[in-house]
Amino acid sequence: MKRGNSGFALVITLIVTALLVALVVEFISEVYVETSSKQSFVDAQKASLMAESGVSGGVALMQFTLPQVSYTSLNDIWAKPMDLPEEQGVLRVTIEDESAKLSLNHISGANGRFNDETDPTGSYYGTAMRLFRQLKLPATDLCDAVADWVDVNDIPKPGGAESQWYLQRKPAMNAKNARLDTFEELALLKGFTAEVIEKIRPFVTIYAENDVNAFININTAPKELLMALDERINESQAEQIIEYRKSTPFKIPSDLGNVTGMERIATGLSLRVTVKSRVFKIKGAAQVNGTTKVVETVVSFAGGSPQTLYWREY
């Protein structure tokens, strides 16, 4: 009997010990998780502040630089990523020229009419068509979809869609009948799938200096967009433009005629392009102990003081 009691007591002792060990392990785990969570939160806050300070620095740089120059190019200090030493972590600031892209908000007017190729201040529609074709995308349908989204009428173009189509989607919505406010808004438009958006992302924008003109900067535009400016500009000529501007940035639009083969084409483009940009995307990316935060903003310097057109943190 004594031997049985002692065996039972041993089992009880082992169970109690196991429970105590489990409780201790759980307690230690909770303390570790709580401490890690607090540390992650602190790291995220630090990274957020660093990223925001990077953006503020980028804005200050452009605010100081732009009034002193008559043209902007990829040779400028802002055009190269800036890695800034920080005691708390790593900070990178990048500045991107929005005038190096085509403004989708300018390919159609509020009346639904596309900008005419003969309009010296327009032809954004023609540029968009050529660009989308280069990218092997359904150019007509995409342009129609943009026009229907921004125009005030409810008459769909052949490849576009108005409220009747959008109300059948999930979630249901009306066509906006106003200009795009953010690049992300494109995902709402008919035909603008995730794949399409990623393909056009380097070449299009929805921001411009003003509602009337969205001139493309020939000092910063990529090859694909240079080719889209005029049907006579082939890949070889676009590459010549890029090579030329590396050592001799264009100071006035007509300087484009100095590039071999561009003499006649430049005359027609001189009223449709620019050499100085005033709208930029500024991004600050900070990392602290493996935690990354990014602050991204689009700022217009067209007026006397910087105007924020877009801002987000992720």
Secondary structure by P-SEA (a helix, b strand, c coil): caaaaaaaaaaaaaaaaaaaaaaaaaaaaaaaaaaaaaaaaaaaaaaaaaaaaaaaaaaaaaaaccccccccccccccccccccccccbbbbbbbbbcccccccccccccccccccccccccaaaaaaaaaaaaaccaaaaaaaaaaaacccccccccccccaaaaaacccccccccccccccccccccccccaaaaaaaccccccccccccccccccccccaaaaaaccccccaaaaaaaaaaacccccccccccccccccaaaaaaacccccccccbbbbbbbbbcccbbbbbbbbbbccccbbbbcccccc
